C-alpha cells in the first residue's frame, strides 16, 4: 500500500518543529504545502511544485509537434502537459479560434 505524502507528519528543516498542512493558491492553482508553526517556513508538495513548473513553462509557450495520421494533422502534447491537464487517449478537447493567428484549447 502506497503511503500518501500529504498525510505524513513533516518537520521543519530550519527549526525541527512540526509543520501544519496548508493549501494555498498560486497563479490560480491550488497548491498543497506545509507551513512551520514556529518560523513560518513553507514547503510545497513536490507533485504540486512540479505542476507549477509545467504551468509556468506553458505560460511562456512550449513547442508542440504536429504529425500526420492518414490525411489528418495531429498535435502531440508533452507527457507533463497531458498529466497536468489529465488528457488521455480518446478524450475530446475543444478547439476555438481566438484570432486569425491564435487558437485556444479547452479541456473540460
N, C-alpha and C positions, 0 to 999 in steps of 0.2 A: 504494500500500500504506500502510495507516494504522500509524503508529508507536505502540507501547504506552508510555504514560507511566510505567507501573510498571517497565519495563526501562531507562528512561533514567537517566543519571547526574545527580544533583542536588547542588547546593552550598548550604550554609547561608547564609541572608541576613544572619546576625549576624556570623559569623567566616569565611565563604567556604570552609570545609572541606568535603570530600566527605562526603555523608550516606550511611548504610547503610540498606538496606531492612529494615523491621521489621513483623511482623504482631502486632497486639495485640487483646485482647478488651475491648470496652466495652459494658456492659449486655447481655452475651450475644451480641453481634455481632462477628464477626471483621473487623477494620479494617486495611487496608494503610496503612503510614505510612513515613516516613523519619526517622532519628534522626542528629543530628550526632555524630560520634565525639568531637569536641573539647568543645563546650559543652552537649551533650545536648538541644539544641532539637529538638522533634518537630513534624513537619508531616504532617497527614493527607492521604491520597489524596483529591482533590476528589470523585470519584464516591462514595467511601465516606462522606465527610463529608456529602454530600447525602442519602445513605441514612439516616445517623444523624439528620439534621434531620427527615426524614419520619417516622422511627420515633419520635422524641421527640414530634412533634405527635400521632401516633396514640395514644401513651400517655395524653395529656391528653384525647383524643377529638376527632374531626372530624365535621362533618355529612356525611351521605351521602344523596343524593337517592333517593327512591322514585318510580318511574314505573309505567306500565302497559304491558303487551304483550298485546293481546287482553283476556282476563279475568284474567290473572295479574298479580301485582305483581312488579316487578324493582327491584334496587338498582343504582345507578350508582356505581362507585368512581372517585375522582380518579385521573388518569393516574399520578401519582407513587406512589400506593399499589399500583396494578396493576404498575408497574415494579419496585417494591421486593419484592413477593411473587411476581413473574413470573406474574401472572394473565393469561391470554389468552382470547379469544373461544372459547366452546365448552367451556372447562375446567370440571370439576366441583369444587365447593367443598362441604365437609361443614358442615352447619348443625346445631348441637346446643343444646338448652335447658340453660342453666346454672342459671336460676332463673325464676320467672314474669315477671320484668322484664329478664332478661339472656340474650342469645344469644351463642354462641361460633361463630366461623367457623374452619375448618381448611383450609389449603391444603396438600395432600400432594404 
